[in-house]
């Protein structure tokens, strides 16, 4: 699945991931390959992603996430 983390100024991350954990307004949640489509708001926190045994993270101050057809698009404030 593809993760895209973008702000108004820059693309912070774009690449293949196995999972991504997001700080949703209603609580933290994890997205895996073939997840159902969804749109959610994000609270300040950490977006954590994993791929081939490696992980990374991006700090966010809030935003929105759109999950559709194995593409996770995170637009941050």
Backbone torsions as a table, in degrees:
resi	resn	phi	psi	omega
1	UNK	NA	155.1	-178.1
2	UNK	-104.6	133.8	173.6
3	UNK	-111.4	131.0	174.4
4	UNK	-124.5	123.1	175.4
5	UNK	-117.3	114.3	-175.4
6	UNK	-129.6	150.4	172.3
7	UNK	-120.4	179.3	178.3
8	UNK	-64.9	-24.6	-176.1
9	UNK	-99.8	-25.3	-168.3
10	UNK	-160.0	162.3	168.6
11	UNK	-93.4	113.5	-176.6
12	UNK	-82.4	-31.9	177.2
13	UNK	-159.7	140.0	171.5
14	UNK	-149.9	120.9	-179.8
15	UNK	176.9	176.5	179.9
16	UNK	-76.0	135.3	176.8
17	UNK	-138.2	158.1	174.7
18	UNK	-93.3	-31.7	178.3
19	UNK	-156.1	157.2	175.4
20	UNK	-142.6	133.8	178.5
21	UNK	-111.7	131.4	-171.6
22	UNK	-125.5	147.9	178.7
23	UNK	-87.6	79.1	-178.4
24	UNK	-68.8	156.6	179.1
25	UNK	-59.4	-34.3	179.8
26	UNK	-93.9	8.3	179.8
27	UNK	127.6	161.5	-179.4
28	UNK	-66.0	141.4	177.2
29	UNK	-145.0	156.3	-178.2
30	UNK	-115.9	138.5	177.8
31	UNK	-112.4	130.1	176.1
32	UNK	-116.8	169.3	177.9
33	UNK	-52.2	141.4	179.7
34	UNK	65.9	24.5	176.2
35	UNK	-64.5	149.4	175.3
36	UNK	-62.0	149.9	178.0
37	UNK	-62.1	141.8	176.7
38	UNK	-160.1	159.7	171.0
39	UNK	-130.9	135.6	-178.5
40	UNK	-146.4	153.6	171.3
41	UNK	-88.2	155.3	-178.6
42	UNK	-118.8	143.9	173.8
43	UNK	-92.8	164.9	172.1
44	UNK	-58.2	137.3	-179.0
45	UNK	166.0	-152.2	-174.8
46	UNK	-120.5	129.9	170.0
47	UNK	-93.6	119.0	-177.9
48	UNK	-114.8	132.9	179.9
49	UNK	-128.6	153.9	-178.7
50	UNK	-132.1	141.7	175.8
51	UNK	-156.8	125.8	178.1
52	UNK	49.8	44.8	176.9
53	UNK	79.1	0.2	178.1
54	UNK	-110.5	154.8	179.8
55	UNK	-135.8	162.5	176.6
56	UNK	-151.8	170.1	179.4
57	UNK	-149.9	155.4	177.6
58	UNK	-133.4	127.4	176.5
59	UNK	-80.1	135.1	179.2
60	UNK	-127.8	150.1	177.1
61	UNK	-101.1	11.0	-178.1
62	UNK	127.2	169.9	179.6
63	UNK	157.1	-157.2	177.3
64	UNK	-134.9	155.9	176.8
65	UNK	-130.6	140.3	175.6
66	UNK	-123.8	124.8	177.8
67	UNK	-114.1	123.0	-179.9
68	UNK	-159.9	126.7	176.8
69	UNK	51.0	49.1	178.1
70	UNK	62.4	26.0	170.9
71	UNK	-122.1	122.9	178.2
72	UNK	-108.1	109.5	-177.9
73	UNK	-106.7	117.8	-179.5
74	UNK	-111.0	118.5	176.3
75	UNK	-107.6	118.1	-174.1
76	UNK	-107.4	157.1	178.3
77	UNK	-80.9	NA	NA
